[in-house]
Amino acid sequence: MAFLYLQKSKEPETAGMKEVSENNNIPKHIAIIMDGNGRWATKKGAMRIFGHKNATKAVREAIEGADSLGVKYLTLFSFSTENWSRPKAEVDGLMELLVKTMSDEIPMLMNGNFKLESIGDVDSLPPSAHKTLMRVKEITSKNTGLKVILALSYSGHWELTHAAKHIAQKVSEGKLNVEDITQKVMAEHLETTAYPDPELMIRTSGEYRISNFLLWQLAYTELYFTPVLWPDFRREHLFAAVSDFQSRERRFGKTGEQVKS
């Protein structure tokens, strides 16, 4: 089971890039639930969309910070299937912001050799958002650096249901036997089949939930929760999370003595 570590983030100055990067135990894949935009805006007496607009710098800091450490995959929970039920004005604003941000960040993605990818029911996005997503993915498709994976119109329940339907279809067509359905087969039908499971999941804003995010993939992921609201998140907060990750013993069901030996 995932190791639930209910601890506030360390003070940023205790986890600089140098000390973190010098430790060989750098997670290959980090996933982030970017939470707190609405509360950040409310504290400033502004509408929720103001918080979303001011989260762009945090996204850039997370991407560039992860790249500086040698992380290979960064998955950002950008818009869940449940988010469609938010007020229409907020959803419309988020979709417009998604289009603008992806377009504006093309130079950053290209300069950093970052490859944009996505998971989720992206066909449900508005045409402008879907078209922009496909365009940016194509533009960055030959980049060989950090893979930035946007989880859009995504939820763990949707993903597992989607995978089960595909497997059931194969069984009904005689392409797969029921007794041949294994954990490996299940994983091969998930949105993340091309990526390793995250070793570290970070959630901002002080909430202690995974909120329907990567339910299969987080089975043995180290969970890190910080009270920092997402618009205030900077690379030093990422370094603090990785530093905390490096202090943990990952046992995967074994005893501590077995791991050490």
C-alpha positions as CSV (number, residue, x, y, z in Angstrom):
1,M,0.0,0.0,0.0
2,A,1.1,3.6,-0.5
3,F,3.0,5.1,2.4
4,L,0.9,7.9,3.8
5,Y,3.2,10.5,5.3
6,L,1.0,13.2,6.8
7,Q,3.7,15.9,7.3
8,K,3.9,19.5,6.3
9,S,6.7,20.4,3.9
10,K,10.1,21.2,5.2
11,E,11.2,24.8,5.2
12,P,12.5,25.5,1.7
13,E,15.9,26.6,2.8
14,T,16.6,23.1,4.2
15,A,16.3,21.5,0.8
16,G,18.3,23.2,-1.8
17,M,19.0,21.8,-5.2
18,K,22.6,21.0,-4.5
19,E,22.1,18.7,-1.6
20,V,19.1,17.0,-3.2
21,S,20.8,16.5,-6.6
22,E,23.9,15.0,-5.0
23,N,21.8,12.2,-3.6
24,N,21.5,9.5,-6.2
25,N,18.0,8.7,-5.1
26,I,16.1,11.0,-7.5
27,P,12.5,9.9,-8.4
28,K,12.2,9.1,-12.1
29,H,8.5,10.1,-12.1
30,I,6.8,12.8,-9.9
31,A,3.1,13.4,-10.0
32,I,1.6,16.6,-8.6
33,I,-2.0,17.5,-7.6
34,M,-1.9,21.2,-8.1
35,D,-4.4,22.4,-5.5
36,G,-5.3,25.7,-3.8
37,N,-5.8,28.1,-6.7
38,G,-9.3,29.1,-5.6
39,R,-8.4,29.6,-2.0
40,W,-5.3,31.6,-3.0
41,A,-7.6,33.9,-5.0
42,T,-10.2,34.1,-2.2
43,K,-7.6,35.2,0.3
44,K,-6.8,38.1,-2.0
45,G,-10.5,39.0,-2.4
46,A,-10.5,37.9,-6.1
47,M,-12.5,35.5,-8.2
48,R,-11.3,31.9,-8.4
49,I,-10.1,32.2,-12.0
50,F,-7.6,34.8,-10.7
51,G,-5.9,32.0,-8.8
52,H,-5.8,29.8,-11.8
53,K,-4.2,32.5,-13.9
54,N,-1.5,33.1,-11.3
55,A,-0.6,29.4,-11.2
56,T,1.3,29.5,-14.4
57,K,4.6,30.4,-12.7
58,A,4.2,27.5,-10.3
59,V,3.8,25.1,-13.3
60,R,6.9,26.5,-14.9
61,E,8.9,26.3,-11.7
62,A,7.8,22.6,-11.2
63,I,8.8,21.7,-14.7
64,E,12.2,23.5,-14.6
65,G,12.9,22.3,-11.1
66,A,12.1,18.7,-11.9
67,D,14.3,18.9,-15.0
68,S,17.2,20.4,-13.0
69,L,17.2,17.3,-10.8
70,G,17.1,14.8,-13.6
71,V,13.5,13.7,-13.2
72,K,12.3,12.0,-16.4
73,Y,8.5,12.2,-16.1
74,L,6.3,14.9,-14.4
75,T,2.5,14.3,-14.4
76,L,0.4,17.3,-13.5
77,F,-3.3,16.9,-12.5
78,S,-4.6,19.7,-14.5
79,F,-8.4,19.1,-14.9
80,S,-10.4,16.2,-13.5
81,T,-13.6,14.6,-14.9
82,E,-15.3,15.9,-11.7
83,N,-14.2,19.5,-12.5
84,W,-16.7,19.6,-15.4
85,S,-19.4,20.0,-12.7
86,R,-18.0,23.3,-11.5
87,P,-19.8,26.6,-12.4
88,K,-19.8,27.0,-16.2
89,A,-18.0,30.4,-16.0
90,E,-15.1,28.8,-14.1
91,V,-14.9,25.9,-16.5
92,D,-15.0,28.1,-19.5
93,G,-12.3,30.3,-18.0
94,L,-10.1,27.3,-17.3
95,M,-10.4,26.0,-20.8
96,E,-9.5,29.5,-22.2
97,L,-6.6,29.6,-19.8
98,L,-5.5,26.2,-20.9
99,V,-5.4,27.2,-24.5
100,K,-3.5,30.4,-23.8
101,T,-1.0,28.8,-21.4
102,M,-0.1,25.9,-23.7
103,S,0.4,28.4,-26.6
104,D,2.4,30.8,-24.5
105,E,4.7,28.1,-23.1
106,I,5.8,26.6,-26.4
107,P,9.1,28.6,-26.3
108,M,9.8,27.3,-22.7
109,L,9.0,23.7,-23.7
110,M,11.2,23.9,-26.8
111,N,14.1,25.7,-25.1
112,G,14.1,23.1,-22.3
113,N,13.7,20.2,-24.7
114,F,10.5,19.2,-22.9
115,K,8.0,16.9,-24.5
116,L,4.3,17.6,-23.8
117,E,2.0,14.5,-23.4
118,S,-1.4,13.9,-22.0
119,I,-3.6,11.3,-20.3
120,G,-7.4,11.4,-19.9
121,D,-10.5,11.8,-22.0
122,V,-9.0,14.6,-24.1
123,D,-11.7,14.1,-26.8
124,S,-14.2,15.7,-24.3
125,L,-12.2,19.0,-24.3
126,P,-13.7,21.9,-26.2
127,P,-12.5,22.0,-29.8
128,S,-10.1,24.9,-29.2
129,A,-8.5,23.3,-26.2
130,H,-8.2,19.9,-28.0
131,K,-6.8,21.5,-31.1
132,T,-4.2,23.4,-29.1
133,L,-3.2,20.4,-27.1
134,M,-2.7,18.3,-30.2
135,R,-0.7,21.1,-31.8
136,V,1.7,21.6,-28.9
137,K,2.1,17.8,-28.5
138,E,3.1,17.6,-32.2
139,I,5.5,20.6,-31.9
140,T,7.3,19.1,-29.0
141,S,7.1,15.4,-30.1
142,K,10.7,15.2,-31.1
143,N,12.0,16.7,-27.8
144,T,14.0,14.2,-25.8
145,G,14.1,15.7,-22.3
146,L,11.6,15.7,-19.5
147,K,8.1,14.4,-20.4
148,V,5.5,16.8,-19.1
149,I,2.2,14.8,-18.8
150,L,-1.0,16.8,-18.4
151,A,-3.9,14.8,-16.8
152,L,-6.9,16.5,-18.6
153,S,-10.5,15.4,-18.1
154,Y,-8.9,12.6,-16.1
155,S,-9.9,10.5,-13.1
156,G,-8.7,7.2,-11.8
157,H,-12.3,5.8,-11.9
158,W,-12.7,6.9,-15.5
159,E,-9.3,5.3,-16.4
160,L,-10.0,2.0,-14.7
161,T,-13.5,1.8,-16.3
162,H,-12.1,2.7,-19.7
163,A,-9.4,-0.1,-19.3
164,A,-12.0,-2.7,-18.2
165,K,-14.1,-2.0,-21.2
166,H,-11.2,-2.4,-23.6
167,I,-10.2,-5.7,-21.9
168,A,-13.8,-6.9,-22.0
169,Q,-14.1,-6.1,-25.7
170,K,-11.0,-8.2,-26.4
171,V,-12.4,-11.1,-24.4
172,S,-15.7,-10.9,-26.3
173,E,-13.8,-10.9,-29.6
174,G,-11.8,-13.9,-28.6
175,K,-8.5,-11.9,-28.6
176,L,-7.9,-12.4,-24.9
177,N,-8.8,-15.3,-22.5
178,V,-10.1,-14.4,-19.1
179,E,-7.5,-16.5,-17.4
180,D,-4.8,-14.5,-19.1
181,I,-5.9,-11.2,-17.5
182,T,-3.1,-10.3,-15.2
183,Q,-1.9,-7.1,-13.4
184,K,0.5,-6.6,-16.3
185,V,-2.4,-6.8,-18.9
186,M,-4.4,-4.4,-16.8
187,A,-1.5,-1.9,-16.7
188,E,-1.0,-2.2,-20.4
189,H,-4.6,-0.9,-20.9
190,L,-4.2,2.2,-18.7
191,E,-3.5,5.7,-20.0
192,T,-0.1,5.5,-18.4
193,T,1.1,2.3,-20.1
194,A,4.1,4.1,-21.6
195,Y,5.3,5.5,-18.3
196,P,6.7,4.1,-15.0
197,D,4.5,4.5,-11.9
198,P,5.3,7.7,-10.0
199,E,7.7,7.2,-7.1
200,L,6.6,10.5,-5.5
201,M,3.2,12.3,-5.4
202,I,3.0,15.8,-4.2
203,R,-0.3,17.5,-3.2
204,T,-0.3,21.2,-2.3
205,S,-2.8,23.3,-0.2
206,G,-2.7,21.1,2.9
207,E,-5.4,18.6,1.8
208,Y,-4.7,15.0,2.6
209,R,-6.4,13.2,-0.3
210,I,-5.4,11.7,-3.7
211,S,-8.8,12.8,-5.1
212,N,-9.3,10.1,-7.7
213,F,-5.8,10.6,-9.2
214,L,-3.8,7.7,-10.6
215,L,-5.6,5.1,-8.4
216,W,-3.8,2.1,-9.8
217,Q,-0.4,3.8,-10.3
218,L,-0.1,5.2,-6.7
219,A,-0.2,1.8,-5.1
220,Y,3.4,2.1,-3.8
221,T,4.1,5.8,-4.4
222,E,5.4,8.0,-1.5
223,L,2.8,10.7,-0.7
224,Y,3.9,14.2,0.3
225,F,1.5,16.9,1.4
226,T,2.4,20.6,1.8
227,P,0.3,23.5,3.0
228,V,1.6,25.7,0.3
229,L,-1.1,26.8,-2.1
230,W,-0.3,26.0,-5.7
231,P,0.2,29.6,-7.0
232,D,2.9,30.0,-4.3
233,F,4.7,26.7,-5.2
234,R,8.3,27.2,-6.3
235,R,11.1,24.9,-7.1
236,E,12.5,25.0,-3.5
237,H,9.2,23.4,-2.4
238,L,9.8,20.7,-5.0
239,F,13.3,20.2,-3.7
240,A,11.9,19.9,-0.2
241,A,9.5,17.2,-1.3
242,V,12.3,15.2,-3.1
243,S,14.6,15.7,0.0
244,D,11.8,14.1,2.1
245,F,11.4,11.3,-0.4
246,Q,15.1,10.6,-0.1
247,S,14.9,10.1,3.7
248,R,12.3,7.3,3.4
249,E,12.8,3.6,3.2
250,R,10.7,2.1,0.4
251,R,10.0,-1.6,1.4
252,F,7.3,-2.7,-1.2
253,G,5.9,-5.2,1.3
254,K,9.3,-6.5,2.5
255,T,10.8,-5.9,5.9
256,G,13.4,-3.2,6.6
257,E,16.0,-5.9,7.1
258,Q,15.3,-7.4,3.7
259,V,15.6,-4.0,2.0
260,K,18.9,-3.3,3.7
261,S,20.3,-6.7,2.7
